[in-house]
Amino acid sequence: MAGDRGSGPSSGPSFLVLAGPAQGTVIPAPAGQYDFGREAPLPGDLGRDPRLFRHHGRITHEDGGRIFIHNLASAHGALQGGQRINERQPMRNGDVIHLGSSTLRLALTAVDTRGQPSASHQPRLSPL
């Protein structure tokens, strides 16, 4: 995760931080690999979450659109849906993960910082 991503609404897959030091942050997840941990570039440090290990977890967003979570052998582990992740696990829209003291939810469509679809991605009603 490079640069200062994680500000406003995201136009593609993203993670909304539901709890923890970075609560309310939207972290875009474009294709590629992104690490979470104390040594990860912003916003991968999740607001300097003190319970993160240096290399805690990894998100892989493949070209075909599939997203996976990996535990990077952190002692506290990474949880998906309350279950400890021991190997690469696929993620689906709405899945909740726990890394350190942070809780994140995957959104495959654009969301704002409240976790709602962003205005540009609201369903449009057609006249009858």
Secondary structure, DSSP 8 states (H G I E B T S, - for coil): --TT--SS--SSSEEEEEESTTTT-EEE--SEEEEESTTS-TTTTTTT-TT--TT-EEEEE-TTS-EEEEE-S-SS-EEETTEE--S-EEE-TT-EEEETTEEEEEESS-B-TTSSB-GGGS------
